[in-house]
């Protein structure tokens, strides 16, 4: 990465499935991502619990003596629904509050294989970046081509002029954890000139919560 400015990343939020998936490669990759974060001295923010790939990546990060923060809706902790969080846990009231806190407390975002919840989190972060709510890098770890169809769809939306080429650059992809983290560190945010004029400000009435009300 000679000649490329490197973004300082101390905490990465990982979105992924709460099950392990069909291919054992997903589990192996989740553990390996946790190892890579640990070796690079990067802490983890995730959705809490110990199920599926979420449990794999959080366990690996903790084993390398890095901090793990699980942000979880209180309803999921009833009857120990998702298992014990590996590290510190913050309970929130809603899914939206969870996602806002993840955005605020993280320096970058990675999506591993997962279902609708993972895709919602991924695209919410992309949408917020496009709207200039944050300028943090976002990437998918494309294990065994899991995200090939998704990436093809996004490129199709660009061709159909629903996504601009500038916005397309927000979503990074790589097939290995090391390559993906390198790309996140090298990422340079290019805001849309029109959308960069939007002003988003913290709410004065709710401490430590982001007010996503648009002010023109």
Secondary structure by P-SEA (a helix, b strand, c coil): ccccccccccbbbbbbbccccccaaaaaaaaaaaaaaaaabbbbbcccccccaaaaaaaaaaaabbbbbbbbcccccccccccccccbbbbbccaaaaaaaaaaaccbbbbccccaaaaaaaaaaaaaaaacccbbbbbbccccccaaaaaaaaaaaaaaccccccccccccccccaaaaaaaaaabbbbcccccccbbbbccccccccccccccc
